[in-house]
Amino acid sequence: MRTVTISLLPLLLVITTFCFGFCNGNGNVLCIESEREALLKFKNDLIDPSNKLSSWVEGGDCCEWIGVYLDLSHVDLSEATDWLQVTFKHPSLLELHLSDCDLADDSSSISVNSSKSLAVLDLSWNYNCLSSIPMSIFSLHGLLVSIDLASSSLKGPIPDYFGNISFLEVLDLSFNKFNSSIPDSLYSLNHLRFLSLSFNYLVGKISNAIGNLSSLIHLDLSYNMLEGRLPTSLEVLCNLKEVNLSYNKIDQDISEILQSLSRCSLNCLESLNLGTNLLSGLLPDKLGQFKNLAYLSLAQNNISGLIPMSIGELSSLKSIDVSENQLNGTFPPSFGQLANLETLSFGHNVLEGVVSETHFSNLTRLTTLLASGNMLRFEPNSSWVPSFQCETIELHRWHLGPRFPQWLKFQKKLSGLDISHAGISDVIPTWFLNISAQFNYVNLSSNQLIGGIPYLNVRETLDLSSNRLTEQRWMRILDIDTNLLSGEIPDCWNRWQQVTYLNLRNNNLTGKIPLSLGYKNLQVLNLRSNSMSGELPYTLQNSTSLIILDLSENYFSGSIPEWIGDKLSNLVVLSLRSNNFDGHIPHKICAGRSLQNLDLAQNNISGAIPKCFNNFSAMATKKSSGDLEIWTTFQSNVFHLSALLVLKGREDEYSTTLGLVTSIDLSVNSLTGEIPKEIGNLIGLRSLNLSRNLLIGNIPDIIGKLELLESLDLSMNRLYGEIPSSFSNLNFLNHFNVSYNNLTGQIPTSTQLQSFENSSYMSNHLCGPPVIKNCSTNGVPTDVTNNGGSNEGSNGRSKVNWLYVSIVLGFVMGFWAVVAPLCFIRSWRHAYYQKLDNVGNKLYVFWATRRM
């Protein structure tokens, strides 16, 4: 559990008077002119470890406190019981908010019976706070005006003593476990303006005494088990603005309820929710008289009859839900007058007849249309352009056909659509594929749709069942990138061989690539960023149409197969980075003449770089086209390809410029040998990364002819010799690194090479700008020159450091100049040891006399 030091709590302190009494160490009052200064002063005092939080709330040394508002909501106070005891006792505390503070199940920790000034108390959303409410909390609080105990796991009957808090205006006991009837004591609170008892287990009837709550504005008794009829005394609650009695068992004629509410609150009622009860009867014409009504829900009842034409007089209406009743007759055209309407829900009734654009003429703010399950026929003018932009439209079982509804073309914000069982006999038009960036769900089932669907981006559910779509033409592209797919890919792709584009990137897939996934028509296979393993299946060599194969960031193992080059000769992008591949780079990979991007980085590949890389003819020419695309057979649609590539040390997505990008990345492997000079023939190459290998030898001078090169990384190898002077020609270079090699000599002079940081050249023996070492006249670092030696004729090995050699020789000669005479001349040896004895005797006598 989190431990919070109370002196560091994020406190919100609002001063309700112009001057705030603040205690200092001597018990004097410090007047601070602004609330901001008071807050800063208060926090600084708390941060001071010598202070205790109780020092500002104990009444002894502190002077008068005037108007304190304290909000500690969402702070863990589970271990602050002692502090809470002191805080609640502060004599001038007006408001205390401890919502979602993880208060413990200990009534003593929230005893507030000494703070007689407290007006607002918020202990909501403390799930483990109390199992019941102790009377002592409120016994001396006649000034309380607001109590919020929502979602505190309270159970049992609602205590009667709430009725003693005579000035109470706000009472929220929602989201608890009260299982009694509503106590009569609550009905005596004639100052109560807000009452919420929702989401409990309250039973019984609503008492006629509710008429005593003459100040009531907001009444929420939803999600209980209240039953019977509503009391007639509702007609005297003249201030009611919001009433929510949904999800109960109220059994009454709807016209009687509306009649009671219309007598006194006709001009104030703004929200009425009586949904999911046992209401019956007919909707009266009087419904149109509630001029300020903005939200009306009568859903899931047994209301029958016609929808009155007066519904169009509810000029303030924003949302209406009369779904799942027994309403019949026609859909009134007066709905078209509701200019403020945003949500219209009347589904699953027995309405019938013809609906035209007149029914929606002024609904410019409509965002949600839920009208499924009726027997309505929609016949708008063929040129009709709706005035609304809906996000959700559900017209299941309406008759919309036989043509595909053209007016949907203008719904650019659509995310959910159900036009199933709508009598449509048509192809799905091309514009339908582009009206939304991504649908949440689409249901086109049980129609007579023909043709195929080239691409439809649906996040959750796509239902095309019971149509006449031809299998061989639909679902060419399957893109489920970045979802939560898990498990193994099913081995059933022999039934889906019409799919040309399969993207399952960035999921949680495991297991091997199924054998059936290797088929001729597949052009893009992207399994990047999953947890798949095993060797590449031999059947993939049948996918001869592959343009992009991206298996990066998995756990694939084994050798890179020989066929990946000569069989998959159309590959443009091959990315196997960050796997467990081993062995050598197969020479047949050079048969990939279309290959523009080869990424084998971060594996366990060894051996030499094949010299046949110059056969990558797509990299040996300068590209002029940047777009890669595939064609789909349905109405000749074009799908533009994209790929995630690691270039210049970062990962980016390339789409419209993908055809221009050429790269080779063999970094972080165990490659040996020299860099083949044949790479210098790839004049179209823009990025080359051979870093973190075991490469040796000189850097080929011909690499300087790769004039389009933008990124070159040869760092962390064993390269020696000089940086070729031809590198001065690399005018587009913006990423360069040759650090951690054994390179020597002067860095060639060019605009690009001198623009890089010193870190691009570090851990070498280079000189000249941008490194700090100066070059001697023969072009080597001055410190190397001063140490002498030369590497000529030494096959590039490091120069001999004569300083260290001279130190060793000096030590050896000096040592033997002294030791040799002692070993071979007897008289010297006796004199030496006699001298040592004399020195030893003198030291002993000196030490012995000092001890005495």
N, C-alpha and C positions, 0 to 999 in steps of 0.2 A: 504493500500500500504506500501511496505517496505521503511523504512527511513534509509539512509546510511550516516553516518558521514564521510565526505570526507577525514578527516585526517587518517582514518583507512582503506582506500581503498587498496585492493591488487594490487599494481602498479608494472608493469614490466618496468624496466628502463635499456636500453641497450646503452652503450656508444660506439659511432662510431669512436672515436679518442682515442689516447693513454692516453691523459690527459683530465680530465673533469673539467670544471669550476664550482665550487660550492660556493654559497654565504654563508657567516656567518653574524652575526649580525652587523658587522662593514662595510659591503659592500666589504670585501676582497675576493679574489679568493682562494679557498682551493683546491690544486691539489691532487687528489687521484690516486694512481698508478694502481689500478685494478678496473674492473667493479663491482666485488662483494663488494668491500669496498664502492664504490660509491652508490650502491643500499642500503646497510645497513645504510649508513649515511643519505641517502634521506628518508628512511622509519622512522628512528629514529626522524628526524626533523618533519615529519608529525605527528607522534604519540604525540610529545610534544604539549600539549594543548595551550601553549603560542604562538605557531607558526600558521600562516595562510598559506594555500596552495598558495595563491596569491603572497606571499613574494618571491617565487622563479621564478615567471613568469613575474612580473612587471619589467619594464626596469629601474626604477629609481635608486634603491639602489644596484641592482644586476649587477655583472660584466658580461663579455661575456660568453655566453653559446655555447658550441661547439658540434653540432650533437646530438640531443635528439630524442629517439624513445620511445613513450609512448603508452602502450597498456592497456586499461581499459575494454576490451571486457567482456561481460557477467556480468557487474556490474551495478546495478540499479542507474542511474544518473537522474532519473525523477525530483528530487528536487535540482539539482545542476546547475541551469541555470546561476547564477551569476559567478560561478567558471568556467563554460565552456567559457563564454565571455572572461575571462582573459586568459585562457589556449590557445585559438585559436590565441590570439594576440602575443604570445611569438615569438620574432624575429628569434630564432634559431631552432624552432621546425621543424624537418624533416619528421617524420612519426607520425601519430595520428590514433589509432585504437579504435573506439567506437562501435564496433559491438555488437548488442543485449544488449543495455544499457537502453532501455525503454525511449529514448529521447522524449520530448514532442513535440506536433505539434506547434512549434513556431520557425520560421526561424531565429529570432533574437538570439536564444540561440546557433546557430551554425554558426554565422558569423565569417568568417575566413579571411576577406579581409585585415588584417593587418600583417599576418604572411607570408611574401613574400618568405620565405625559404621552405615552406611546399612542400614536394614531393609526399607523400603518404597519402591519406585520405580514411578511411574505416568507413562508417556510415551504413553498411548493417544490415539487420534484426532488424531495428527499425520500427516496424509496424505503429506506430503513429507519426513518425518523421515529415513528410511533406506531404502536399497534392500536392504541386508542388515545383520545385527547384528555389529559388530566384537567379537571376543573380549575385547578390553581393557576393555570396559564392565563385565564381570562377573568378571574373572579374580581379583580380590582381595577378593571379597565373599562370604565364607563365611557372613556373618550375614544376608544377604538372606532375607526370609521371604515377600515378595510382589513380583511383577513383572507389570506390566500394559502390554503392547505392542499392544493391540487396535487395529485399523484404522490401521496405520502404513505400509501399502503394502510390507510385507516380502515377499520372495520367495526362491525357491530352497529348499533343504532346511532343515529345522529343525536348528539347530546342536546338536552333541552335548554342548557344555560346560554346558548347563543341568543336566545330570546331576551336575555337580560342586558345585552349590549345594545342599549336603546338607540344609540346614534349610528349604528352600523349602516353603511351605504353599499359596501361591496363584500360579498361572501362567495368564495369559490372553493367548493369541496369536491370538484370533479375528479375523475380517474382514481377513485378509491374503491373500497369494498363495503360500503354501507349497505345493509340488507334489511332495513326497516321501512316503515312508511314515513312520509314527510311529517315531522313533529309539528303539532299545532303552534308551538312556541315560535317557530320561524315566521308564522303568519302575522305575528304581532309587531314585526319590524317595519313600522310605517315610514322610516327613512330609507329603506333598502332600495337601491337603484339597480344593482347588478346581482343576480342570483344564478349560480351555475352548480347543478347537482348531477351533471351528465356523467355517463360511463360509471354507474354504480349498479347496485342490485335492488333498487328501491321498488317497493310493491304497493298495492292498494290504489285508492283513488286520490285525485287531487281535491283537497278540501275546498268547500265554498268560501272558507275563511281567507283564501288567497286574495279576495277582494279588498282585504285590509292593507295590502301592499300598494298603497295609493301612489307611491313615488317610483314604482318599478318601471324600468326602461328595458332591461335585458333579462329575459327568462329562458334558461336552458335546462330542460329536464330530459334531454335525449339519451338514448341508449340505456334505458331502465326497463322495468316490467310493470309500469303503471297501467292501469286498466280502467274500464268503464267510460262514463261520459265526462266531458269537461264541465266544470261548474259554470252556472250562468253569471256568476259574479265577475267573470272575465270582462263583462261589458262595462264595469266601472273603472277599469284600469286604463285611464285616459292618456297615460304617458308611454305606453308600450311602443317600442320601436322594433325590437327583435324578439321573436318567439320561436323556439326550437323544441318541439315535442316529438321528434322523429324517433323511430325504432322503439315504440312502446306497443301497448295493446288497447289503444283508445278506440272504442267502438261507438260511432255516432254518425249522424248525417252531416256531411260537410257543409250543407247550407245552413244548418243551425249554428255551427262554429263561426262561420263567416258573418252570420247575422249578429252574434254576440259581439264580435270584434268591431263590427262596423258602427255600433252605437256610440262608442266613445273614442276609439283609437283610429277611426277611419282615416284621419288626415295625418297621423303620425307613424303608422305602421310601415316599416321599411323592409323587414325580412320576416317571412313566415314559412316554417318548415314543419309539415305534418306528414312527411313521407314515412312509409313502412309502418303503417298502423292497420286498423280494421275499418277505416272510414268507408262510407257508402253514400248513396244519394246522387243528386245532380248538382252540377256547378251552376250557381245562380247568376242572373244578369247583374246583380249587385257587385259582383267581383270587379267590374270595371271602375267602381267608385274609389278604390284604394289608389289614389293618385300618386302617392309617394312610395308605393311598393316597388322595390328593386329586385328582390329575390323571392321566388315562390316555388316551393316544392311540395307536390302532392303525390309523388311517385309511390308505386307499390301499395296501392289500396284497391278498393272495389268500387270506385267512382264510375258512374255510367252516364249515358246520355251524350248530349252535344257539348262541344266547346262553345261557350257563348260568344256572340259577335262583339260583346263589350270588352273582350280581351284586348282589343286594339286601342282601348282608352287608357291602358296602363302605361302612360307616357314615360314613367321613370324605370320601367322594367328592364333589367339587365340579364336576368337568368330565370327561365321557367322550366320546370320539370314535372310533367304529368304522365310520364311513362309507366307502363305496366299497370294499367287500369282497364276498364271496359268501355272507354269512350268510343262513340260511334258517330256516324254521319260524315260530313265532309270536313276538310281542313279549312278553317275560316280564312278568307283573304285579308281580313283585318289584321292578321299578324304582320302584314307588310307595312303597317303604320308604326311599328315599334322601333323607332330610330336608334334607341339606346341598347337594343337587345344584342347580347354577346353569346349566350348559350341558349339553344332551343332544343329541348328534348321531349318528344312525345311518342317515342317508339313503343312497340308491342301493345297497341290498342287495336281496335277494329275499324279504323277510319278508312273511308273509300272515296272514290271520285277522282277528279282531274285536278292537278296542281299546275299552275302556270307561273311565269316569272313575276306576275303581279303579287303573288304571295310573299315575294322576297324583295319587293321594289325598293323599300327604304332601309333595309337591314344592312347598312354600310359597316356596322361594327361586328357583325356576326363572325365568330371564330369556331364555334362548335355546333354542328347540326347532327343530332342523333334521332333518327326517325324510322329505324328498321322495324320490320314486323307489322306493317300496315298493308293495305291493299290499294295504295294510291298509284296513280299514273301521272308521270311528270312529262308535260308537253310544252317546253319553252320554245320560243321562237329560235330558229336555227342560227340567227345572228346574235342571240342574247349574250351579253357580257355581264356577269354578275357584279354587283356593286360591292360585294364582300370578298374577303380573303380568309377562307376557312383553314384551320389546322386539322380538324377532324370532321369527316363526313361519313355517316353510316346510313345507307338507304337499302338495306337488305329487304328483298321481296317487293320493292317498288318496281313498276314497269318503266324502264328507262330506254329500252331498245326500239327498233332493232339495231340502230347505229350506235357506235361507242359514243357516250355523252361528250359532245364537243365543248360544252361550257366548262368542263373540268380543266381544259387547257389553260384557263386563266387563274387557277388556284395554285399560285407559286409557293405558298407556305404549307402545303399539305404534307402531313406526316402520317396520318392514319386514314385509310379508305376501305369501306366495305360496300361494294355494289354487286354482291353475289345474288344469284337467283333473280336477275333483273331483266331477263329476256333479251340479252345483247347477242346478236349474231354478226360478228364483225372481226376484223383483224385488230390487234392492239396497235394503235397509231404510234409513229415515231415520237411525236411530241410528248406522249405520255411518259416516255423514258427520261425526259429531261425536266419535268415540272417540279421535281423535288430532288435536292441533293441526296437525301436519304430518307426513305420511309421507315416508320416503326413497324407498321403492318399494312398488308394489302390483301384483300380478299376479293378475288374475281371468280370464285367458284360457281358451279351450277349455271353456267351460261352456255352459249354456243360459239365461243371464241375459236378462231381458226388461225393458222399460221404458226409463228413461233415467237419467242421472246429473246432478243439478242443479249440484253443486259438490263437488269432491274435491281437497284441497290436497296435491299430491304434488311433492316437490322434484326427484326425478331421473327415475324411470321409472314410467309408468302403462300397463299392458298389458291392454286389454279386447278383444283380438282373438278371433275365432271365438266370438261370442255372438249373441244375437238382439236386441241393443239397437237401438232405432229412432233413426235419425240426426236426424230433425227434432225430437226431444225431448231429446237429450243435448248436453252442453257448451253450456249457456246462459252460463256465466261462465268466462272465461279470465283468470286472474290470474297473471302471471309478473313480478311486481314485484321489483326489486332482484336481478338475476341478472347473468350475463355474456354476454347475448345480443348478437351483433354482426351487421354486415351490414345489408342492406335488408329491409324487411318484404315478404314475397312478395305478389304481386298475384293472390290466389286466393280472396278473401273472398266471392265470389259462391257458393261452395260451403258457406260457414259463416254464412249469414245468420240462423241461429238464435241466434247469440251476441248477447247483449244487454249484456254487461259485458266490456270489453276493457281490461286494465291492463298496459301494458308499460313502466311508469315505471322510471327509474333503471337503464338498461342502456346498451349501447354501440351502439345502432342508428343507421344513417346513411341517406342517400338521402331520397326524397320519400315522402309519404303515398300509398299506392297508390290508384288510382281505385276499385277494387272495394270499398274500405273504407266507401264512402258508401252505406249501405242503411238501409231504414226502421226495422228493429227495434233498432238500436243505441241504447242509453240512456246508456252511460258509455264515453267514449274518453279514456284517460289515456296520453299519450306523454311526459310530463314528464321532464326530465333525461336527454336523449339527445343525439345530434349530428345530428339530422335537419335538412333544409334544403328550399329551394324554396318555391313559393307553395302556398296551401291549394287542394286540388283542388275543382273546381266540383261534383263528385259528392257532397261532404259536405252540400250543401243538401238531399239526399234523406234524410238522417238526421234526420227531423223529430221523432223520439222522444227525441233527445238531452237528457239532464238535466245531465250534467257533461261539459264539453269542456276538457281541460287539456293544452295544448301548450307549457307554459312551459319555459324553459331549453333551447332548441334554437337553430337558426339559420334559422328560417323567415323569409321576406322577402316583399316586395310589399306592396300595400295590404290593409287589412282589408276583406274582401268585403262588399258591401251586403247580401247574402242572409243573413248570419250573425245578423241580428236578426229579420227578418220570416219567414224560412223555419224557423229554429230557435227558434221561439217558446216552446218548453218548457224552454229552458235555465235552470237555476238557478245554475250556476257556469260562468263563462267566464273562463279564465285563459290569456292569451297573453304573459305577462311574460317579459322577458329573451330577446327575439328581435331580428330586424332589420326589423320591420314599419315602413313609412313611410306618407306621405300623411296624410290627415285621418281623424278618427273619423267613420265614415259615419252619416248621420242616421237611416238605417233601423235602426240598432242599438237605437233607442229603442222599436222594436216588441216587444222582448223583455219582455213584461209579467210573466213569471215570474222574471226575472233578479234574483237576490239578491246575487251576488258578481261584480263586474266588475273584472278585473285586467289592465290594459294597460301596466303599468309597465316601464321600462327598454327602450324601443324608440326609434325615430326619428320618432315621430308629431308632426306639426305642426298648425297651424291652431287654431281656437277650440274650446272645449268646447261641444258642442251644447246649446242651450237646452231641447231636448225631453227631457232627462234626467228631468224630472218625470213622464214617461210610464212609468217603471219602477214599476208599481203594486205589485209585491211588496216594494219598499223604502218605499212610501208608507203601509204599514200596520204596526201593531205585532203581531209574530208571537207565537203562544202554543204552537206545536208545534215540537219540536226535532229530530225524527227524519226523515231522508229514506230511503226504502226502495223496492226494486223487488220485484215478485212473480215467482216462477218457476212454470211450469205443473205441474211434477212435485210432486204432493202438497201444492200450495199453500205452498211454502216462501217465506220472506221473507229477502231479503238486504239488510242495512243498508249504506248508502253512506257514504263518507268522502271528505274532500278536504283537500289541503295548502294552507293559506292563509297569506299574509304579513300579519299584523295587529300593530299596536303595535310595529313595528320588529323582529319576530321571526317565524319560520316554525313553525307548529304544525299538527298533524293534528286535524281536527274530524270527529267521527262522530255521536254521539248528540245533539250540540247543533248540527249543521250547519244544520238547518232554521231555527234562531234567528239565525244569523249573517248580517249584511248589510253589504256593504263596497263601496267604489269606490276603486281605486288607479290613478291616472294619472301617478304620479311618474316622474322621470328621463326626460322627453321634451322636446320643444321647443314645447309648447303656448303660444299667445299669446292676447291679449285679456283680458277680465275674467272673473271667476268668475260664472257665471250665477246669478242670484238664484233661478232655478227649482229649484236643488238644495235650497233650504230647504223644499220641499214633501215631501221624502223623510223623513217623520217617523219611519220605522222604521230609518233608517240608523244603524249603530253604529260605522263606521270610514270616514273620508274622508282620503285622502292625495293632495294635489296638489303636493307639494314638488318642487324642482329642475326648474322650468319657467321660462317667460318671462312669466308672468301679471302683469298690471298692474291698477290701479284700487283701489278700496276693497273691504274684505271685506264682503260683503253682511250686513246686520243680521239677515236672516231665518235665517241659519245658527244663530243663537242659539236658534231654536225646535226644533232637532233634539235634543230632550231626552234621547234614548237614546244620544246620541253618546258613545262611550268613547275614541275615538282621533281626533285631528285634527292633521294635519301640513300646514302651508302654507309651510314654510320654503324659503329660497333661491329667491325669486321677486322681483318688482319692485312689490310691493304697497305702497300708501301709505295715509295717513289713520290713523284711530284703530282700536283693537280695539273692536268693537261692545260697548256696555254689555249687550246681550242675552246675551253669553257668560256672564254671571253665572248664567244659568239652566241651564248644562250641568253638572248635579250628578253625572253618572256619568263625567265625563271623567277618565281616568287616564293618558293619553298626549297631550301637547300641545306643538307646536313652531311658532313663527312667526319664528324667527331669520332673519337675513340678508335683511331687506326694508328698506323705508323708512318703517316705521310710526312714528307719533308719538303723543304724548299719554299720559294716565294709563292704567295697566292697570286694568280694571274689578275691583272688589272682590268676591270670592266665596271660598268655602271651597276650591274646586278650583284656581282660577287662581293663588292665592298659594302653593299647595303644590308647584309645579313649580320646578325649578332655574333659576338665572339664565341658563343656557345655552339655555333654551327661548325667551328674548327677546333674546339678544345681537345686536349689529350692527343695531340700530334706534335710534330716538330716543324711547324709552319711559321712563316714570318711574313711581315708586311701587313698592311691594313686588310681587314679590320682588327687583327690580333695585335697585342701590345708589343710583341717581339719585333725588333728591327732586323733587317737583313744586312749581311756583310756584302762586300763587293762581289763575291762569287755566288750570292743568292741563297745563303743559308743563314739560320738564326745566329746572332752574335754570340750567344752563350755556347752554342755548339762549336763555333769557330774557336772561341777562347779555350775550350777543352781539348782542342786538337783532334787529329784523326780524320779519316775520310772513309766514306762508304763505297768508294769506287772499287770495283772488282770484288765486292763482298756480297753480290747478289741482293743488295738492298738491305742487309742486316744493320742493326743499330751500331753507331760508331763507338770505338773503344774510348772509355773515359779515363784519360791518363792521370787525372787527379787521384782517383782511387788506387790506381796501380802504384803510384809513387808513395802513397801512404803505406801500403802493404810492404813494399820493398824497404822503406825506411824503418819500419818496425822490425822486420826480420834482421836487417843489418845491425841495427842498434842492439837488439837482444843478444845476438851472437858476439858482438864486440865486447860485451861484459861477461857473458857466461862462458865463452870458449876459454879464456885464460884461467878461470877458476877450475875448469875441468882438466886442463892439461899441464898447468904449472903448479907444482906442489907447494912451493914456498908462498905463492900468492894465496893459495887456498887456506893454509894454516894461519896466515896473517889476517885474512878476512874473518875466519871464525873466531879467532882470539879477540878481534875488535868487537864482534857481536857480543862475546861473553862479558867484556868490560862494560859495555853499554847496558847490558841486562843487569849486572851487579849494582851499578850506580842507580838505576831506576828502582831496584828493590829497596836499597838503603833509604832513598828519598821517600818512598811510599810508607816504609816502616816507621820512620821518624815522624812523619805527619800524623800517623795514627796515635802516637804517644802524646 
